Amino acid sequence: MDKQDIKAAENRTTTESVVEDHVNGGRTFGQRLRGYFLAGILVAAPISITIYLTYIFLNFIDSTVARVLPKESYEGVYGGTTMPGLGLLIAILFFIFVGWFATNFFGRLFIRASEFIVNRMPIIRTLYNATKQIFETVMASKSQAFREPVMLEYPRKGVWSIGFVTGRTEGEVQRITENETINVFVPTTPNPTSGYLLFVPRSELKYLEMSVEEAIKLVVSAGIITPPDPVEVAAKRKAVEAAKTAKAAKVAKPSKKEKPEKAARVKQDKK
């Protein structure tokens, strides 16, 4: 493969590849129109859906904050129009303030008093402690939760599934098992928020080099979006670098006509 083709294939995204396949696949005018139509959907649909969901999210935040703030202070200067995104900004500032307050003495005292009261409520304490533990596990800086995609034989031998390591098994579950066990969450397709919690021996797991985002895309797309193999990407990069090195060496290497002239100059200098 030529180095330009390797570089082009390396830099080309998945969307560009699919678009070119649709556009260049047809020979007749109708087939090319169909290809342009599908390519347009492929390019426009993700952007449109992203903008629409972002718009819904901002409206939800704005409407929620609008109920809390006075109407006069929230509305813009032009009549009854509101300022889009103001609710999101206020929510971000609110969380920053809560985080700052929780780090000082009075904030810690308030949190301890609140947890003391909550822990005295039978049903609420269970919900609060479970939610708190999930957020502490996921958002901890040193936690490995949902940061390592793995492959395991599930639901039976010979059939492989993708899962995410959520931590090392501890407590009674680890005590009654023979080998070192890892907590693995196996998501379902196309909704990765539901799935199964499995306790798998470490020796039966195959750790993947792909990122968590790439693994989630693979699950959500039902295998349609496949991340590139790191080994193949490294081989392509090595081939491109080798081609650049060979080209540089070829440019630096003197021609046959230059060699005698250079040798004569060296002899002259010695004399």
ABEGO torsion letter per residue (X at the ends): XBAAAAAAAAABBAAAAAAAAAAAABABAAAAAAAAAAAAAAAAAAAAAAAAAAAAAAAAAAAAAAAABBAAAABBABEABBBBGAAAAAAAAAAAAAAAAAABAAAAAAAAAAAAAAAABAAAAAAAAAAAAAAAAAABAABABGABBBBBBOABBGBBBBBBBAEBBBEAAAAABABBBBBBBBBBOABAABEBBBBBBAAABBBBABBAAAAAAAAAAGGABBBBBAAAAAAAAAAAAAAAAAAAAAAABBBAAAAAAAAAAAAAAAX
